[in-house]
């Protein structure tokens, strides 16, 4: 029991480096066997997660950063720490870092390191980890990700969002991101193009992708439209084809998840169809948007034709 307590005391944020155990007097021979016997989980060569701690993203990032202190968490990994939504979950992607010293030559399992310069203003501290600031994170994503992925992250960061069950305030403004893209860098032209497509009023990744799919189909509704019922109740629609009186709503994954959610949804539906501008309402799920966009487009086109 005393040995287990000593090992835990050597851990930093739930991560134990083998070198720290050796420096404290633990014998090299048999250390790995002792760690496995006590339930430590290997994260990287020379780094272990303490027993009972799930190797979540911050823990895995901490292991790499403790082994290589000059590395800075970046790109999708930094976005996840800032609670910026992305299309691909960070847990399924490689751990991403920047080496501002431009000298990293090592290899680590499931880790991607980019050798890039960083200004001191580009680095922040969160969850005990050094990571790129929100603005730097967004400019990196705009320069490297495909259009849809980059826009989802950008529109998530510049508005209020509920991510991971908690409401988050905007992390950056489009003006700051635009200013950061003034410096010459690889991928700058595409980053500026993606920035020009941003709609800071978008309320979810599904809304961002729905807007992109409709634009590709030459459908350009107004987005995040504020309407009022005859009794003065305010309703904000995801999309509105005003001339045709067609409202389009994108439902989240939690659609009808509880009786209260169902009640709110029915009430909202009734309010929308009371608005003179929204004579017809179509609703699509996030699954429709991400996996069956052709169906969403064809049903929207049919409703527009029926309204003529």
C-alpha positions as CSV (number, residue, x, y, z in Angstrom):
1,X,0.0,0.0,0.0
2,X,2.9,2.4,0.8
3,X,4.4,1.8,-2.7
4,X,1.1,2.5,-4.4
5,X,0.7,5.7,-2.5
6,X,4.3,6.7,-3.4
7,X,3.6,6.1,-7.1
8,X,0.4,8.1,-7.0
9,X,2.3,11.0,-5.4
10,X,4.7,11.0,-8.3
11,X,1.9,11.3,-10.8
12,X,1.2,14.7,-12.4
13,X,-2.5,15.3,-13.3
14,X,-3.1,11.5,-13.1
15,X,0.0,10.7,-15.4
16,X,3.1,9.0,-14.1
17,X,6.3,9.2,-16.0
18,X,8.6,6.2,-15.7
19,X,11.6,8.4,-15.4
20,X,10.1,10.1,-12.3
21,X,9.6,6.7,-10.7
22,X,13.2,5.7,-11.4
23,X,14.5,9.0,-10.2
24,X,12.7,8.6,-6.9
25,X,14.3,5.3,-6.2
26,X,12.1,2.7,-7.8
27,X,14.2,-0.1,-9.4
28,X,14.1,-0.3,-13.2
29,X,13.7,-4.1,-13.0
30,X,10.2,-5.0,-12.2
31,X,8.7,-1.5,-12.4
32,X,6.5,-2.2,-15.4
33,X,5.3,-5.4,-13.7
34,X,4.4,-3.5,-10.5
35,X,2.6,-0.8,-12.5
36,X,0.5,-3.3,-14.3
37,X,-0.3,-5.2,-11.1
38,X,-1.6,-2.0,-9.5
39,X,-3.8,-1.1,-12.5
40,X,-1.8,1.6,-14.2
41,X,-2.5,1.9,-17.9
42,X,0.2,2.7,-20.4
43,X,-0.5,5.8,-22.5
44,X,2.8,6.3,-24.3
45,X,6.3,4.8,-23.9
46,X,7.3,6.1,-20.5
47,X,3.9,7.4,-19.4
48,X,1.1,5.8,-17.5
49,X,-2.4,6.7,-16.4
50,X,-3.2,6.2,-12.7
51,X,-5.5,3.3,-11.7
52,X,-9.2,4.2,-12.0
53,X,-8.6,7.2,-14.3
54,X,-10.1,6.9,-17.7
55,X,-7.5,7.8,-20.4
56,X,-9.6,10.7,-21.7
57,X,-8.3,13.3,-24.1
58,X,-6.7,15.7,-21.5
59,X,-5.0,12.8,-19.9
60,X,-3.6,11.5,-23.1
61,X,-2.5,14.9,-24.2
62,X,-0.8,15.5,-20.8
63,X,1.2,12.3,-21.2
64,X,2.7,13.5,-24.4
65,X,3.3,17.0,-23.1
66,X,5.0,15.7,-20.0
67,X,7.3,13.6,-22.1
68,X,7.9,16.5,-24.5
69,X,7.4,19.8,-22.6
70,X,8.1,22.1,-25.5
71,X,5.1,20.7,-27.5
72,X,1.9,22.8,-27.6
73,X,-1.5,21.2,-28.0
74,X,-3.0,22.4,-31.3
75,X,-5.6,21.9,-34.1
76,X,-8.4,19.5,-33.4
77,X,-7.0,18.6,-30.0
78,X,-6.9,22.2,-28.9
79,X,-10.4,22.7,-30.3
80,X,-11.7,19.9,-28.1
81,X,-10.1,21.5,-25.0
82,X,-11.8,24.8,-25.9
83,X,-15.1,23.0,-26.5
84,X,-15.1,24.0,-30.1
85,X,-17.2,21.6,-32.1
86,X,-15.7,19.7,-35.1
87,X,-17.2,17.2,-37.5
88,X,-14.8,14.4,-36.5
89,X,-14.6,13.7,-32.8
90,X,-11.2,14.5,-31.4
91,X,-11.1,11.2,-29.5
92,X,-11.0,9.4,-32.9
93,X,-8.2,11.7,-34.3
94,X,-4.5,11.7,-33.7
95,X,-3.3,13.9,-30.8
96,X,-2.1,17.1,-32.4
97,X,0.7,19.3,-31.3
98,X,2.9,22.1,-32.6
99,X,6.7,22.2,-31.9
100,X,7.6,25.9,-31.9
101,X,11.3,25.0,-31.5
102,X,11.1,23.3,-35.0
103,X,13.3,20.5,-33.7
104,X,11.0,17.6,-32.9
105,X,12.1,14.4,-34.6
106,X,10.6,11.8,-32.4
107,X,7.7,9.4,-33.0
108,X,4.8,8.6,-30.6
109,X,1.8,6.4,-31.0
110,X,-1.3,8.2,-32.3
111,X,0.5,11.6,-32.2
112,X,1.0,14.2,-35.0
113,X,3.5,17.0,-34.4
114,X,3.8,20.0,-36.8
115,X,7.0,22.1,-36.7
116,X,5.6,25.7,-36.7
117,X,6.5,29.0,-35.1
118,X,4.3,30.3,-32.4
119,X,4.0,33.8,-30.9
120,X,3.7,34.0,-27.1
121,X,0.2,35.4,-27.7
122,X,-0.7,32.2,-29.5
123,X,-0.2,30.0,-26.4
124,X,-2.7,29.7,-23.5
125,X,-3.1,27.4,-20.5
126,X,-6.2,25.2,-20.0
127,X,-6.7,22.1,-17.8
128,X,-3.0,22.4,-16.9
129,X,-2.0,22.0,-20.6
130,X,-0.2,24.5,-22.9
131,X,-2.3,24.9,-26.0
132,X,-2.9,27.3,-28.9
133,X,-5.2,30.2,-28.2
134,X,-8.8,30.1,-29.6
135,X,-7.8,32.5,-32.5
136,X,-4.7,30.6,-33.3
137,X,-6.5,27.3,-33.1
138,X,-9.2,28.6,-35.6
139,X,-6.6,29.9,-38.1
140,X,-4.8,26.6,-38.0
141,X,-8.0,24.7,-38.7
142,X,-9.0,27.1,-41.5
143,X,-5.6,26.5,-43.1
144,X,-5.6,22.7,-42.8
145,X,-9.2,21.3,-42.7
146,X,-11.6,20.7,-45.6
147,X,-14.2,23.5,-46.0
148,X,-17.1,21.8,-44.1
149,X,-14.9,20.8,-41.1
150,X,-13.3,24.3,-40.9
151,X,-16.7,26.1,-41.0
152,X,-18.2,23.9,-38.4
153,X,-15.3,24.8,-36.0
154,X,-15.4,28.5,-36.9
155,X,-19.1,28.9,-36.5
156,X,-19.0,27.0,-33.2
157,X,-16.3,29.2,-31.8
158,X,-17.8,32.6,-32.7
159,X,-21.2,32.1,-31.0
160,X,-22.8,30.8,-27.9
161,X,-23.1,27.0,-27.9
162,X,-24.0,24.2,-25.6
163,X,-21.2,21.7,-25.8
164,X,-20.8,18.7,-23.6
165,X,-23.9,19.7,-21.6
166,X,-22.6,23.1,-20.7
167,X,-23.3,26.5,-22.3
168,X,-20.2,28.2,-23.6
169,X,-19.7,31.9,-24.5
170,X,-18.1,32.9,-27.9
171,X,-14.4,32.3,-27.9
172,X,-13.3,34.7,-30.7
173,X,-14.6,37.2,-33.1
174,X,-14.5,37.0,-36.9
175,X,-12.5,40.3,-36.9
176,X,-9.7,38.8,-34.8
177,X,-9.6,35.6,-36.9
178,X,-9.5,37.7,-40.0
179,X,-6.7,39.8,-38.6
180,X,-4.7,36.7,-37.7
181,X,-5.0,35.5,-41.3
182,X,-3.2,38.6,-42.6
183,X,0.2,37.1,-42.2
184,X,1.5,35.0,-45.1
185,X,1.3,31.3,-44.4
186,X,0.6,28.0,-46.1
187,X,-3.1,27.6,-46.8
188,X,-3.9,31.3,-46.4
189,X,-5.9,31.7,-49.6
190,X,-8.3,28.8,-48.8
191,X,-8.5,30.0,-45.1
192,X,-9.8,33.4,-46.3
193,X,-12.3,31.7,-48.6
194,X,-13.7,29.6,-45.8
195,X,-13.8,32.7,-43.5
196,X,-15.9,34.6,-46.0
197,X,-18.5,31.7,-46.0
198,X,-19.0,31.9,-42.2
199,X,-22.5,32.6,-40.8
200,X,-21.9,33.5,-37.1
201,X,-25.7,33.0,-36.5
202,X,-25.5,29.2,-37.1
203,X,-26.7,27.3,-34.0
204,X,-25.2,23.9,-34.5
205,X,-22.9,21.8,-36.8
206,X,-25.9,20.3,-38.5
207,X,-27.2,23.8,-39.3
208,X,-23.8,24.7,-40.8
209,X,-23.7,21.6,-43.0
210,X,-27.4,22.0,-44.0
211,X,-26.6,25.5,-45.2
212,X,-23.7,24.3,-47.2
213,X,-25.7,21.5,-48.8
214,X,-28.5,23.9,-49.7
215,X,-26.0,26.4,-51.2
216,X,-24.5,23.7,-53.3
217,X,-28.0,23.0,-54.6
218,X,-28.5,26.7,-55.4
219,X,-30.9,27.1,-52.5
220,X,-30.2,30.2,-50.5
221,X,-32.7,30.7,-47.7
222,X,-32.4,33.3,-45.0
223,X,-30.9,31.9,-41.8
224,X,-31.7,32.4,-38.2
225,X,-34.7,34.5,-39.0
226,X,-36.7,36.2,-36.2
227,X,-40.4,36.0,-36.6
228,X,-43.4,36.8,-34.3
229,X,-46.7,35.1,-33.9
230,X,-49.9,37.1,-34.0
231,X,-49.8,37.1,-30.2
232,X,-46.3,38.6,-30.2
233,X,-44.3,35.4,-29.3
234,X,-40.8,35.4,-30.7
235,X,-39.7,32.5,-32.9
236,X,-36.2,32.1,-34.5
237,X,-36.2,29.8,-37.5
238,X,-33.1,28.0,-38.7
239,X,-34.0,28.8,-42.4
240,X,-36.7,30.6,-44.2
241,X,-37.6,30.9,-47.9
242,X,-39.6,34.0,-47.3
243,X,-41.3,34.3,-50.7
244,X,-42.5,30.8,-50.7
245,X,-43.4,30.9,-46.9
246,X,-41.3,27.7,-46.3
247,X,-39.5,27.3,-43.0
248,X,-36.9,24.7,-42.5
249,X,-35.8,23.5,-39.1
250,X,-32.8,21.2,-38.2
251,X,-33.4,19.1,-35.2
252,X,-30.6,18.0,-33.0
253,X,-29.6,14.5,-31.9
254,X,-31.6,14.9,-28.7
255,X,-34.9,15.4,-30.6
256,X,-37.8,14.1,-28.5
257,X,-35.3,12.7,-26.0
258,X,-37.7,13.4,-23.0
259,X,-41.4,14.2,-22.5
260,X,-40.4,17.8,-21.8
261,X,-38.4,18.0,-25.0
262,X,-41.4,16.6,-26.9
263,X,-43.6,19.2,-25.3
264,X,-41.3,22.1,-26.2
265,X,-41.0,20.8,-29.8
266,X,-44.8,20.6,-30.3
267,X,-45.2,24.1,-28.8
268,X,-42.5,25.4,-31.1
269,X,-44.1,23.8,-34.1
270,X,-47.4,25.4,-33.3
271,X,-45.8,28.8,-32.9
272,X,-43.9,28.5,-36.3
273,X,-47.1,27.8,-38.3
274,X,-48.9,30.7,-36.6
275,X,-46.3,33.1,-38.1
276,X,-47.6,34.6,-41.4
277,X,-44.2,34.3,-43.0
278,X,-43.9,30.5,-42.3
279,X,-46.9,28.9,-43.9
280,X,-45.2,25.5,-44.4
281,X,-42.6,23.9,-42.1
282,X,-40.1,21.1,-42.9
283,X,-38.1,19.5,-40.2
284,X,-34.9,17.4,-40.7
285,X,-32.7,15.6,-38.2
286,X,-29.0,15.9,-37.9
287,X,-28.8,12.4,-39.3
288,X,-30.7,13.5,-42.4
289,X,-28.3,16.4,-42.9
290,X,-25.1,14.4,-42.4
291,X,-26.1,11.1,-44.0
292,X,-29.0,11.8,-46.3
293,X,-28.5,15.3,-47.6
294,X,-30.0,14.5,-51.0
295,X,-33.3,13.6,-49.3
296,X,-33.3,16.9,-47.5
297,X,-32.7,18.8,-50.7
298,X,-35.3,16.9,-52.8
299,X,-38.0,17.4,-50.1
300,X,-37.1,21.1,-49.8
301,X,-37.3,21.5,-53.6
302,X,-40.7,19.7,-53.7
303,X,-42.1,21.9,-51.0
304,X,-40.8,25.1,-52.8
305,X,-42.5,23.9,-56.0
306,X,-45.7,23.1,-54.2
307,X,-45.8,26.7,-52.8
308,X,-45.7,28.3,-56.2
